[in-house]
Amino acid sequence: MDLKLETNRLTLQPFIKEDATRIRDLANDKELSAILGLPHPYELQYAEDWIEMQPKQIKDGVEYPLTILGKEIMEVIGTITLRIDKGNNKGELGYWIGRNYWGNGFATEAVNRVVELGFNELNLNKIWASAVTKNKASKIVLEKVGLKKEGTLRQNRLLHNKYEDIDIYGILRNEYLNES
């Protein structure tokens, strides 16, 4: 399977070692850290270690971490991952966009393409995602792509010494095929 995915404005593709510095720079943002629970400051070693384990995850079909590359600027602007639960034939979607690129529809474009990958190429039955309840922008992205809110897990994630509620969103294969 070719993991180079195209949209109008983006290329989604596996990471290479050289992407570590860019990921460190994008992830080293207090606001992003607060939403995602990333360590702050975000060290280069974290990105290098994460990228190093990705080829095996992709080969084993358990996780598909991809860069979100802006075609116009030819730079990584974020990341998107589909984690596969083979036993239940579903995928968990996770993504983030560097703060300088928020509000441009890039997340929606990337999520839409990865949902397409999950249903059309990986033949998943369900794709789901979680979002910190206060992260309104991420919830809007998920809803635009067709995921529906399934519930809220109260005080489910400890982010920077504060328990946060998490909203769960999902879309089923038959819902996606009827919507497309």
C-alpha positions as CSV (number, residue, x, y, z in Angstrom):
1,M,0.0,0.0,0.0
2,D,1.3,3.4,-1.0
3,L,1.2,5.6,2.1
4,K,1.7,8.9,0.2
5,L,-1.7,10.4,0.3
6,E,-2.6,13.6,-1.6
7,T,-5.3,16.3,-1.1
8,N,-5.7,19.6,-2.8
9,R,-3.2,21.4,-0.5
10,L,-1.5,18.6,1.5
11,T,0.7,15.6,1.1
12,L,0.4,13.0,3.9
13,Q,3.4,10.7,4.0
14,P,5.6,8.6,6.4
15,F,8.1,10.5,8.5
16,I,11.8,10.6,7.7
17,K,14.6,11.2,10.2
18,E,15.0,14.8,9.0
19,D,11.5,15.6,10.1
20,A,12.5,15.4,13.8
21,T,13.7,19.0,14.0
22,R,10.5,20.4,12.4
23,I,8.3,18.3,14.7
24,R,10.3,19.5,17.7
25,D,9.8,23.1,16.6
26,L,6.1,22.8,16.0
27,A,5.4,20.7,19.1
28,N,7.4,23.1,21.3
29,D,4.4,25.3,21.9
30,K,2.8,25.8,25.3
31,E,-0.8,26.1,23.9
32,L,-0.4,22.9,21.8
33,S,1.2,21.2,24.8
34,A,-1.7,22.1,27.0
35,I,-4.3,20.6,24.6
36,L,-2.3,17.4,23.7
37,G,-0.4,16.8,26.9
38,L,2.9,16.9,25.2
39,P,5.9,17.5,27.3
40,H,7.1,21.1,27.4
41,P,9.7,21.9,26.4
42,Y,9.5,19.3,23.7
43,E,13.0,18.0,23.1
44,L,14.5,16.9,19.8
45,Q,15.1,13.4,21.3
46,Y,11.4,12.9,21.8
47,A,10.7,13.4,18.1
48,E,13.7,11.3,17.0
49,D,12.6,8.4,19.2
50,W,9.0,8.6,18.0
51,I,10.1,8.7,14.3
52,E,12.5,5.8,14.8
53,M,9.8,3.4,15.8
54,Q,7.3,4.3,13.1
55,P,8.6,2.1,10.2
56,K,7.9,-1.1,12.3
57,Q,4.5,0.1,13.3
58,I,3.6,0.8,9.7
59,K,5.0,-2.6,8.5
60,D,3.1,-4.4,11.2
61,G,-0.1,-2.5,10.3
62,V,-0.7,-1.3,13.8
63,E,-0.2,2.4,13.3
64,Y,0.1,4.8,10.4
65,P,1.8,8.0,11.6
66,L,2.1,10.5,8.7
67,T,3.4,14.0,8.3
68,I,1.0,16.7,7.1
69,L,3.0,18.6,4.5
70,G,1.8,21.8,3.1
71,K,2.3,21.7,-0.7
72,E,2.6,25.5,-1.0
73,I,5.3,25.9,1.6
74,M,6.8,22.5,1.2
75,E,7.1,22.1,5.0
76,V,5.6,19.8,7.6
77,I,2.8,21.6,9.4
78,G,1.5,18.8,11.6
79,T,1.0,15.1,12.0
80,I,-1.9,12.6,11.7
81,T,-2.0,9.0,12.9
82,L,-4.4,6.1,12.5
83,R,-3.9,3.4,15.2
84,I,-5.4,0.1,14.2
85,D,-7.2,-2.2,16.6
86,K,-7.1,-5.4,14.4
87,G,-9.2,-7.5,16.8
88,N,-12.1,-5.0,16.6
89,N,-11.4,-3.8,13.0
90,K,-11.4,-0.1,14.0
91,G,-8.9,2.8,13.9
92,E,-8.2,5.6,16.3
93,L,-7.5,8.9,14.7
94,G,-5.1,11.4,16.3
95,Y,-3.7,14.6,14.8
96,W,-2.4,18.0,15.5
97,I,-1.4,21.0,13.4
98,G,1.3,23.6,14.4
99,R,-0.3,26.7,15.9
100,N,0.8,29.0,13.0
101,Y,-1.4,26.9,10.7
102,W,-4.6,26.8,12.7
103,G,-7.8,28.0,11.2
104,N,-7.0,27.2,7.6
105,G,-8.9,24.0,7.2
106,F,-5.7,21.8,7.0
107,A,-6.8,19.5,9.8
108,T,-10.2,18.9,8.2
109,E,-8.5,18.1,4.9
110,A,-6.0,15.7,6.4
111,V,-8.6,14.0,8.6
112,N,-11.0,13.6,5.7
113,R,-8.2,11.9,3.6
114,V,-7.2,9.5,6.5
115,V,-10.8,8.5,7.1
116,E,-11.0,7.7,3.4
117,L,-7.8,5.6,3.8
118,G,-9.3,3.8,6.8
119,F,-12.6,2.8,5.1
120,N,-11.6,2.4,1.4
121,E,-8.1,0.9,1.7
122,L,-7.9,-0.6,5.2
123,N,-11.5,-1.8,5.2
124,L,-12.1,-0.7,8.8
125,N,-15.6,-0.9,10.3
126,K,-15.2,2.1,12.6
127,I,-13.0,5.1,13.0
128,W,-13.0,7.0,16.3
129,A,-11.2,9.9,17.9
130,S,-11.0,11.6,21.2
131,A,-10.8,15.4,21.9
132,V,-10.3,17.3,25.1
133,T,-13.8,18.8,25.7
134,K,-12.5,22.3,25.8
135,N,-10.8,21.9,22.3
136,K,-13.7,23.2,20.3
137,A,-11.6,23.5,17.1
138,S,-10.8,19.8,17.1
139,K,-14.4,18.8,17.7
140,I,-15.5,21.0,14.8
141,V,-13.0,19.2,12.5
142,L,-14.3,15.8,13.5
143,E,-17.9,16.8,13.0
144,K,-17.2,18.3,9.6
145,V,-15.7,15.0,8.5
146,G,-18.8,13.1,9.6
147,L,-17.8,11.7,13.0
148,K,-20.6,11.9,15.6
149,K,-20.2,12.5,19.3
150,E,-20.7,9.3,21.1
151,G,-20.2,10.5,24.7
152,T,-18.0,12.3,27.2
153,L,-15.5,10.6,29.5
154,R,-15.4,12.8,32.6
155,Q,-12.0,13.8,34.0
156,N,-10.5,11.1,31.9
157,R,-7.1,12.7,31.1
158,L,-4.6,14.3,33.4
159,L,-3.1,17.2,31.4
160,H,-0.6,19.4,33.2
161,N,-1.9,18.5,36.7
162,K,-5.6,19.1,35.8
163,Y,-8.2,16.4,35.0
164,E,-9.9,17.1,31.7
165,D,-13.1,15.7,30.2
166,I,-12.7,13.9,26.9
167,D,-15.3,13.8,24.1
168,I,-15.4,10.6,22.0
169,Y,-16.4,10.8,18.3
170,G,-16.9,8.0,15.8
171,I,-18.1,7.0,12.4
172,L,-19.1,3.6,11.1
173,R,-18.2,2.2,7.7
174,N,-21.9,2.1,6.6
175,E,-22.4,5.7,7.7
176,Y,-19.3,6.8,5.7
177,L,-20.3,4.9,2.6
178,N,-23.8,6.4,2.7
179,E,-22.3,9.9,3.2
180,S,-19.7,9.7,0.4
